[in-house]
Amino acid sequence: MEKSNLNASEHRYRKERVGTVVSNKMQKTVVVQVMRLTQHPQYKKVIKLFKKYKAHDQNGVSKPGDKVLIRECKPISKTKRWRIVEVIKS
């Protein structure tokens, strides 16, 4: 089996999230806030949960307020494990 012909996304599953850029004050790094809806276990009310991810932005194209698609990748630094795939909405 040749691995050279396989793309990384075809080879194995990588998580993807859609979120909003909160900060771009670091070099080649942005903070992306991802919102998800879940139901409270006791009260059954739908609540919003937020989580922030640090993502690698090689070209520095995203700015705060942009909606971006991020994909999981190998660790780039101590806290960076995500990479920006595309800017969905500026």
C-alpha positions as CSV (number, residue, x, y, z in Angstrom):
1,M,0.0,0.0,0.0
2,E,1.5,3.3,-1.1
3,K,1.1,6.2,1.3
4,S,2.6,8.8,-1.1
5,N,-0.6,8.9,-3.2
6,L,-2.9,9.3,-0.3
7,N,-3.9,12.8,0.9
8,A,-3.8,13.4,4.7
9,S,-7.6,14.0,4.8
10,E,-8.3,10.8,2.8
11,H,-5.9,8.7,5.0
12,R,-7.6,9.3,8.3
13,Y,-10.4,11.2,9.9
14,R,-9.7,14.7,11.3
15,K,-12.1,16.7,13.3
16,E,-13.4,20.0,11.8
17,R,-15.1,22.8,13.6
18,V,-16.7,26.1,12.5
19,G,-16.2,29.1,14.7
20,T,-15.6,32.8,15.0
21,V,-12.2,34.5,15.3
22,V,-11.9,36.3,18.6
23,S,-8.3,37.4,18.6
24,N,-5.4,37.6,16.1
25,K,-2.8,39.4,18.2
26,M,-0.3,36.6,18.1
27,Q,2.0,35.9,15.1
28,K,0.5,33.2,12.8
29,T,-2.0,32.3,15.5
30,V,-5.7,33.1,16.0
31,V,-8.1,32.2,18.8
32,V,-11.3,30.7,17.4
33,Q,-14.4,30.5,19.6
34,V,-16.7,27.5,18.7
35,M,-20.3,27.4,19.9
36,R,-22.3,24.2,20.3
37,L,-25.8,23.5,21.5
38,T,-26.5,20.8,24.2
39,Q,-29.3,19.9,26.4
40,H,-29.0,20.3,30.2
41,P,-29.1,16.8,31.8
42,Q,-31.5,17.7,34.6
43,Y,-33.5,20.6,33.3
44,K,-33.7,19.6,29.6
45,K,-33.2,23.2,28.5
46,V,-31.0,23.7,25.4
47,I,-27.9,25.7,26.4
48,K,-25.0,27.2,24.4
49,L,-21.5,26.0,25.3
50,F,-18.4,27.9,24.1
51,K,-14.9,26.6,23.7
52,K,-11.8,28.5,22.4
53,Y,-9.2,26.9,20.2
54,K,-5.8,28.3,19.1
55,A,-5.4,27.7,15.4
56,H,-2.5,28.2,13.0
57,D,-3.0,31.0,10.4
58,Q,0.0,30.8,8.1
59,N,-0.8,33.8,5.9
60,G,-2.5,35.9,8.5
61,V,-5.7,36.4,6.4
62,S,-8.3,36.1,9.2
63,K,-9.3,39.0,11.5
64,P,-11.6,39.2,14.5
65,G,-15.3,38.5,13.6
66,D,-14.5,36.2,10.6
67,K,-16.2,32.9,10.5
68,V,-13.6,30.2,9.8
69,L,-13.3,26.4,9.3
70,I,-10.6,24.8,11.4
71,R,-9.2,21.3,11.1
72,E,-7.3,19.2,13.7
73,C,-3.6,18.6,12.9
74,K,-0.5,17.4,14.6
75,P,0.7,19.6,17.5
76,I,2.4,22.8,16.2
77,S,3.2,24.2,19.6
78,K,2.3,23.6,23.3
79,T,-1.4,24.7,22.8
80,K,-1.9,24.8,19.0
81,R,-3.4,21.6,17.5
82,W,-5.7,23.2,14.9
83,R,-5.1,24.8,11.5
84,I,-7.3,27.2,9.5
85,V,-8.7,25.6,6.4
86,E,-10.7,28.4,4.9
87,V,-12.4,31.7,5.8
88,I,-16.1,31.1,5.3
89,K,-17.3,34.7,5.9
90,S,-15.4,37.9,6.4
